[in-house]
């Protein structure tokens, strides 16, 4: 009976880590996590990460802010229509200020919330395979695979330049744990 194992590789440099990620993607290994002590465009490109959806949420938040500003100002002016100084009831110049302020407010709130959602914050548990060395001076790749494929993955990571490749028993994810077992 084969189980799921976690292959954890440690790399000394960014180039070796990128090479390992590209080799894994070429071998069609898709279930892996990368740990890096620095932000790296090269690693993100090797992973194949898409553009962040945060900017779309900020745009939607800004548009909703402008529409809310218009609804509030026009609605208030029409409800309490007081002619002051011969100006029309719906006067655009003062409305632009409120629309701008609400656009910034709603866009900022949307940016923070969408960032937290896309970053999956807060993380109550660390990812499997994480080591404190990966936030110091080493890069790491943790690959979840079947035990039958483990030898192949280990050799791929070793050829890519991993300093250390070790095998650990994969922990079941929280979504798979059956709570009926007592």
Residue pairs with C-beta under 8 A, 6 or more apart in sequence:
2 146
2 147
2 148
3 146
3 147
3 169
3 170
4 144
4 145
4 146
4 147
4 170
5 144
5 145
5 146
5 147
5 150
5 167
5 168
5 169
5 170
6 128
6 129
6 142
6 143
6 144
6 167
6 168
6 169
6 170
6 171
7 142
7 143
7 145
7 150
7 153
7 154
7 157
7 165
7 166
7 167
8 129
8 131
8 140
8 141
8 142
8 143
8 165
8 166
8 167
8 168
9 20
9 140
9 141
9 142
9 143
9 157
9 158
9 160
9 162
9 164
9 165
10 131
10 133
10 134
10 138
10 139
10 140
10 162
10 163
10 164
10 165
11 17
11 20
11 138
11 139
11 140
11 141
11 160
11 161
11 162
11 163
12 138
12 139
12 161
12 163
13 139
14 36
14 38
14 40
14 42
14 43
14 139
15 42
16 139
16 160
16 161
16 162
17 34
17 36
17 43
17 139
17 140
17 141
18 40
18 42
18 43
18 46
19 160
19 161
20 141
20 156
20 157
20 160
20 161
20 162
21 32
21 34
21 43
21 46
21 47
21 141
22 46
23 156
23 157
23 159
23 160
24 32
24 141
24 143
24 153
24 156
24 157
25 46
25 48
27 152
27 153
27 156
29 143
29 145
29 149
29 153
29 156
31 143
31 144
31 145
32 141
32 142
32 143
32 144
33 127
33 128
33 129
33 141
33 142
34 43
34 47
34 139
34 140
34 141
35 127
35 129
35 130
35 131
35 134
35 135
35 139
35 140
35 141
35 142
36 43
36 134
36 139
36 140
37 134
37 135
37 136
37 137
37 138
37 139
43 139
52 118
53 114
53 118
54 111
54 114
54 115
54 118
57 110
57 111
57 113
57 114
58 107
58 110
58 111
58 114
59 107
60 110
61 106
61 107
61 108
61 109
61 110
61 111
62 103
62 104
62 106
62 107
62 110
63 103
64 106
64 110
65 99
65 102
65 103
65 104
65 105
65 106
65 107
66 99
66 100
66 102
66 103
68 102
68 106
69 95
69 98
69 99
69 100
69 101
69 102
69 103
70 95
70 99
72 98
72 102
73 94
73 95
73 98
73 99
74 90
74 95
77 89
77 90
77 91
78 89
78 90
81 89
83 89
115 121
125 174
127 142
128 142
128 144
128 168
128 170
128 171
129 140
129 142
129 168
130 140
130 142
131 138
131 140
133 140
134 140
138 163
141 157
141 162
143 153
143 157
144 170
145 153
150 167
154 165
154 167
157 165
158 165
